[in-house]
Amino acid sequence: MSCTFLASVVALAVASIVPLAARAQGIAAKTKTQAVPRSADGHPDLQGIWTNATVTPMERPAQFAGKLTATDEEATKYEKQNNDNLYGDKRSENAEQDRDHAYNALFFDRGTELARVDGVKRTSLIIDPPDGKLPALTPDAKKRNAARLLAIEQRFDRPQDRPLGERCLLGFGSTSGPPMLPVLYNNNYEIVQTPDTIMILVEMVHDVRYIHMDGRPHLPPNVRQWMGDSIGRWEGDTLVVDTTNFTDKTRFRGSGQNLHVVERFTRVDPGTILYRVTMDDPTTFTKPWTLEYPFLATRGPIYEYACHEGNYAMPDILGGARLSEKTAEGAKNKK
């Protein structure tokens, strides 16, 4: 990695401390009174670059129990505490402990504010169930997930045995979706829209989603894809995207391959797309559940996410496993 490139990365990271979401909120505020742009076919034009960065957690914190929204005073207090923890200087006098941190604050870009919907700040991304918590897992899902986690911990023989995110094959934390969730950084998306297809370019790991708008049916059940098969339609001014045919590899929140996701994109003003998404998988969750939060317009651009070029995790993980095996073998031979 060249020093020039590294300097550029650091400069961009420093700039991200004034997060894209905050800049996007300014864009949205300035354009609030303008009419929603429309494409040539009359539907709302969703094209552009958007960010879903927010410090609103998926599940509602205990301090907001029973409250979907927060007052400005409550929000300011929560945001300050969160931002001090996220963006503050975490260096200590223990150099070894500092090395255990995967990233420093320069590379975080979660935004600095709770997500705002209808002018009020939300306390959780989950809006249903009303308590803002994930539904309970089914007994079968608990067994399946426990076995999967144990298998991951034991799979250190080949890169193919490691999770997709470690292998730079799919963004971690469901950033690519569906559902498309905010994570620690690279929360940007570019939408390109035609009458037949809508493309969503995800900045994280440069994933690409294709939403088919030509009325085709879903793929046959034996055809499975990491991000599923997305079929879209317009319901008034809302884009509804129905996704099925997942594999058993992505496992969103422990879900299985029969996960059914329905997304709704509504451009409420030129600077905001309201995103509502419902997950349904009776083999995993005891009931369906729904998230809602805004995607805000941002200037961009979308940056290349060159994951493999700097993916030291994979050789380090497998190299560490070989060293552990060698150490254990040496100890055994001494006995």
C-alpha positions as CSV (number, residue, x, y, z in Angstrom):
1,M,0.0,0.0,0.0
2,S,1.5,3.3,-1.0
3,C,2.0,6.2,1.4
4,T,0.0,8.4,-0.9
5,F,-2.9,6.0,-0.9
6,L,-2.7,5.7,2.9
7,A,-2.7,9.4,3.4
8,S,-5.8,9.7,1.1
9,V,-7.6,7.0,3.2
10,V,-6.8,8.8,6.4
11,A,-7.9,12.1,5.0
12,L,-11.2,10.6,3.9
13,A,-11.6,8.9,7.2
14,V,-11.1,12.1,9.1
15,A,-13.7,13.8,6.9
16,S,-16.1,11.0,7.8
17,I,-16.1,12.1,11.4
18,V,-18.5,14.7,10.2
19,P,-20.7,11.9,9.0
20,L,-22.4,11.5,5.7
21,A,-25.7,11.2,7.5
22,A,-25.3,14.6,9.0
23,R,-24.5,16.2,5.7
24,A,-27.4,14.3,4.1
25,Q,-29.8,15.7,6.7
26,G,-28.8,19.1,5.7
27,I,-29.6,18.3,2.0
28,A,-32.9,16.8,3.0
29,A,-33.8,19.9,5.1
30,K,-33.1,22.3,2.3
31,T,-35.3,20.3,-0.2
32,K,-38.1,19.4,2.1
33,T,-40.7,21.6,0.4
34,Q,-39.8,20.6,-3.1
35,A,-41.8,18.1,-5.1
36,V,-40.6,14.5,-5.3
37,P,-38.8,13.9,-8.6
38,R,-40.4,11.5,-11.0
39,S,-39.1,9.3,-13.8
40,A,-40.3,9.4,-17.4
41,D,-42.9,6.7,-16.6
42,G,-44.4,8.8,-13.8
43,H,-43.1,6.8,-10.9
44,P,-41.0,8.4,-8.1
45,D,-37.4,8.6,-9.2
46,L,-35.3,6.8,-6.6
47,Q,-32.0,7.4,-8.4
48,G,-29.1,8.9,-6.6
49,I,-26.6,8.2,-3.8
50,W,-28.1,7.5,-0.4
51,T,-26.9,6.8,3.1
52,N,-28.6,5.0,6.0
53,A,-25.9,5.8,8.6
54,T,-27.5,6.3,12.0
55,V,-26.6,5.6,15.6
56,T,-30.2,4.3,16.2
57,P,-29.7,0.7,17.4
58,M,-31.7,-2.2,15.9
59,E,-33.2,-3.1,19.2
60,R,-34.5,-0.5,21.7
61,P,-32.2,0.2,24.6
62,A,-33.5,-0.2,28.1
63,Q,-33.5,3.5,28.8
64,F,-36.1,4.0,26.0
65,A,-38.3,1.0,27.1
66,G,-41.9,1.5,25.9
67,K,-40.9,4.5,23.8
68,L,-40.7,4.4,20.0
69,T,-39.5,8.0,19.8
70,A,-37.2,10.2,22.0
71,T,-37.6,13.9,22.9
72,D,-34.9,16.2,21.6
73,E,-33.4,16.3,25.1
74,E,-33.3,12.5,25.5
75,A,-31.9,12.2,22.0
76,T,-29.1,14.7,22.6
77,K,-28.1,12.9,25.8
78,Y,-28.1,9.5,24.1
79,E,-26.2,10.8,21.0
80,K,-23.5,12.4,23.1
81,Q,-22.9,9.3,25.1
82,N,-22.8,7.1,22.0
83,N,-20.6,9.5,20.1
84,D,-18.1,9.7,23.0
85,N,-17.9,5.9,23.0
86,L,-17.8,5.5,19.3
87,Y,-15.6,8.4,18.1
88,G,-13.7,9.1,21.2
89,D,-10.0,8.3,21.7
90,K,-9.8,4.8,23.0
91,R,-6.1,4.6,23.3
92,S,-4.8,3.3,26.7
93,E,-1.4,2.9,28.3
94,N,-1.5,-0.8,27.4
95,A,-0.2,-1.1,23.9
96,E,-1.1,-4.8,23.7
97,Q,-4.7,-4.0,24.6
98,D,-4.8,-1.3,21.9
99,R,-3.7,-3.7,19.3
100,D,-6.8,-5.8,20.0
101,H,-9.0,-3.1,18.6
102,A,-9.8,-3.9,15.0
103,Y,-10.3,-0.2,14.0
104,N,-9.8,3.2,15.5
105,A,-12.4,6.0,15.4
106,L,-11.0,7.5,12.1
107,F,-12.7,4.7,10.2
108,F,-16.1,4.7,11.8
109,D,-19.0,6.4,10.0
110,R,-22.2,5.5,11.8
111,G,-23.4,9.1,11.8
112,T,-23.9,11.1,15.0
113,E,-27.7,11.2,15.4
114,L,-30.7,8.9,15.9
115,A,-32.7,8.3,12.8
116,R,-35.5,10.9,12.3
117,V,-38.9,9.8,10.9
118,D,-41.8,12.3,10.5
119,G,-39.7,14.9,12.3
120,V,-39.2,12.8,15.4
121,K,-36.1,10.7,16.4
122,R,-36.5,7.0,16.7
123,T,-35.2,4.9,19.6
124,S,-34.9,1.6,17.6
125,L,-34.9,0.5,14.0
126,I,-37.4,-2.2,14.9
127,I,-40.9,-0.8,15.0
128,D,-42.8,-4.1,15.2
129,P,-43.0,-5.8,17.7
130,P,-43.9,-2.6,19.5
131,D,-41.3,-3.2,22.2
132,G,-38.6,-2.8,19.6
133,K,-37.0,-6.2,20.3
134,L,-36.3,-9.1,18.0
135,P,-39.0,-11.8,18.3
136,A,-38.0,-15.0,20.1
137,L,-36.3,-17.8,18.0
138,T,-38.1,-21.0,17.5
139,P,-36.6,-24.1,19.4
140,D,-35.4,-25.5,16.1
141,A,-33.7,-22.2,15.2
142,K,-31.9,-22.2,18.6
143,K,-30.5,-25.6,18.0
144,R,-29.5,-24.8,14.4
145,N,-27.7,-21.6,15.3
146,A,-25.9,-23.2,18.2
147,A,-24.6,-25.9,15.9
148,R,-23.6,-23.4,13.2
149,L,-21.6,-21.3,15.7
150,L,-19.8,-24.3,17.0
151,A,-19.0,-25.4,13.4
152,I,-17.6,-21.9,12.6
153,E,-15.4,-22.0,15.7
154,Q,-14.0,-25.4,14.5
155,R,-13.5,-24.6,10.9
156,F,-10.0,-23.4,10.5
157,D,-8.7,-25.7,7.8
158,R,-9.6,-23.8,4.6
159,P,-10.7,-20.3,3.6
160,Q,-13.9,-21.9,2.3
161,D,-14.8,-22.9,5.8
162,R,-14.9,-19.3,7.1
163,P,-17.9,-16.9,7.0
164,L,-18.6,-14.9,3.9
165,G,-17.6,-11.6,5.4
166,E,-14.2,-12.8,6.4
167,R,-13.7,-14.0,2.8
168,C,-14.7,-10.6,1.4
169,L,-17.6,-12.2,-0.5
170,L,-20.5,-10.3,1.1
171,G,-20.7,-7.3,3.4
172,F,-21.0,-8.1,7.1
173,G,-24.0,-7.1,9.2
174,S,-26.5,-7.4,6.2
175,T,-25.3,-4.1,4.8
176,S,-26.1,-5.5,1.3
177,G,-29.4,-6.9,2.4
178,P,-32.1,-7.5,2.2
179,P,-32.7,-6.0,4.7
180,M,-30.1,-3.3,4.0
181,L,-28.8,-2.4,7.5
182,P,-26.5,0.4,8.7
183,V,-23.1,-0.8,10.0
184,L,-19.9,0.8,11.3
185,Y,-18.9,2.4,7.9
186,N,-19.5,2.5,4.2
187,N,-23.2,3.0,4.6
188,N,-23.7,4.3,1.1
189,Y,-25.9,3.1,-1.8
190,E,-26.3,4.2,-5.4
191,I,-29.7,3.5,-7.0
192,V,-30.0,3.3,-10.8
193,Q,-33.6,3.0,-12.0
194,T,-35.1,1.8,-15.3
195,P,-38.7,0.6,-16.1
196,D,-37.5,-3.0,-16.2
197,T,-34.8,-3.2,-13.5
198,I,-33.6,-1.3,-10.5
199,M,-30.0,-1.7,-9.5
200,I,-28.6,-0.9,-6.0
201,L,-24.9,-0.6,-5.7
202,V,-23.8,-1.2,-2.1
203,E,-20.5,0.6,-1.2
204,M,-19.6,-2.1,1.3
205,V,-17.8,-4.9,-0.5
206,H,-19.2,-3.4,-3.8
207,D,-22.2,-5.8,-3.7
208,V,-24.9,-5.2,-6.3
209,R,-28.6,-5.9,-6.0
210,Y,-30.9,-6.3,-9.0
211,I,-34.6,-5.8,-8.6
212,H,-36.6,-7.1,-11.5
213,M,-39.6,-4.9,-12.4
214,D,-40.8,-6.7,-15.6
215,G,-43.4,-8.9,-13.9
216,R,-41.4,-12.1,-14.0
217,P,-42.1,-14.8,-11.3
218,H,-39.6,-15.8,-8.6
219,L,-36.9,-18.3,-9.5
220,P,-37.7,-22.0,-9.0
221,P,-37.2,-23.2,-5.4
222,N,-34.0,-25.1,-6.3
223,V,-32.2,-21.9,-7.4
224,R,-30.8,-20.0,-4.4
225,Q,-28.8,-16.8,-4.2
226,W,-26.9,-15.0,-1.3
227,M,-29.0,-11.9,-1.6
228,G,-32.1,-13.8,-2.7
229,D,-34.3,-13.2,-5.8
230,S,-35.9,-9.7,-5.7
231,I,-39.0,-8.9,-7.6
232,G,-40.4,-5.4,-7.5
233,R,-43.7,-3.7,-8.2
234,W,-45.2,-0.2,-7.6
235,E,-48.0,0.2,-5.2
236,G,-49.0,3.9,-5.8
237,D,-45.8,5.8,-5.1
238,T,-44.1,3.1,-3.1
239,L,-41.7,0.6,-4.5
240,V,-42.4,-2.8,-3.0
241,V,-39.7,-5.5,-3.3
242,D,-40.4,-9.1,-2.5
243,T,-37.4,-11.3,-2.0
244,T,-37.2,-15.1,-1.6
245,N,-34.8,-17.9,-2.7
246,F,-32.1,-17.2,-0.2
247,T,-29.3,-19.7,0.4
248,D,-28.6,-21.2,3.8
249,K,-25.2,-19.2,3.9
250,T,-26.3,-15.7,4.7
251,R,-28.5,-16.5,7.7
252,F,-29.7,-13.0,8.6
253,R,-30.1,-13.0,12.4
254,G,-30.0,-16.8,12.3
255,S,-32.7,-17.1,9.6
256,G,-32.8,-20.1,7.2
257,Q,-33.1,-20.3,3.4
258,N,-36.9,-19.8,3.6
259,L,-36.6,-16.3,4.8
260,H,-39.1,-14.0,3.1
261,V,-38.3,-10.2,3.0
262,V,-40.7,-7.5,1.8
263,E,-39.1,-4.0,1.5
264,R,-41.0,-0.7,0.9
265,F,-39.2,2.3,-0.5
266,T,-41.2,5.6,-0.4
267,R,-39.5,8.8,-1.5
268,V,-41.2,11.2,0.9
269,D,-39.2,14.2,-0.3
270,P,-36.2,14.9,-2.6
271,G,-33.8,14.2,0.2
272,T,-35.4,11.2,1.9
273,I,-36.4,7.6,1.1
274,L,-38.4,6.0,3.9
275,Y,-37.4,2.4,4.1
276,R,-39.6,-0.2,5.8
277,V,-38.8,-3.9,5.7
278,T,-40.5,-6.9,7.1
279,M,-38.9,-10.3,7.8
280,D,-40.9,-13.5,7.9
281,D,-39.4,-17.0,8.5
282,P,-41.6,-19.3,10.6
283,T,-38.7,-21.8,10.8
284,T,-36.6,-19.2,12.7
285,F,-38.8,-16.4,14.3
286,T,-41.9,-16.9,16.3
287,K,-43.5,-14.0,14.4
288,P,-42.7,-11.6,11.6
289,W,-40.9,-8.4,12.5
290,T,-40.4,-5.0,10.9
291,L,-37.7,-2.3,10.7
292,E,-38.2,1.3,9.5
293,Y,-35.6,4.1,9.0
294,P,-34.7,6.7,6.4
295,F,-32.1,6.7,3.6
296,L,-30.9,10.2,3.2
297,A,-29.5,11.9,0.0
298,T,-25.7,12.4,0.1
299,R,-23.3,13.8,-2.5
300,G,-21.1,10.7,-2.6
301,P,-19.2,9.5,-4.5
302,I,-19.4,5.7,-3.9
303,Y,-15.8,4.6,-3.2
304,E,-14.3,1.3,-4.2
305,Y,-14.2,-1.2,-1.4
306,A,-11.1,-3.2,-2.2
307,C,-11.6,-5.8,0.5
308,H,-9.2,-8.6,-0.7
309,E,-6.3,-6.2,-1.3
310,G,-6.0,-5.6,2.5
311,N,-7.6,-8.8,3.8
312,Y,-5.0,-9.8,6.4
313,A,-7.6,-11.4,8.5
314,M,-7.8,-14.6,6.5
315,P,-4.1,-15.6,6.5
316,D,-3.8,-14.4,10.1
317,I,-6.8,-16.6,11.2
318,L,-5.6,-19.7,9.4
319,G,-1.9,-19.0,10.3
320,G,-2.9,-18.7,13.9
321,A,-4.7,-22.0,13.7
322,R,-1.6,-23.7,12.3
323,L,0.5,-22.2,15.1
324,S,-1.9,-23.4,17.7
325,E,-1.8,-26.9,16.2
326,K,1.9,-26.9,16.1
327,T,2.2,-25.7,19.7
328,A,-0.3,-28.4,20.9
329,E,1.6,-31.1,19.0
330,G,4.9,-29.9,20.5
331,A,3.4,-30.1,24.0
332,K,2.1,-33.5,23.3
333,N,5.5,-34.8,22.1
334,K,7.2,-33.6,25.3
335,K,5.0,-35.8,27.5
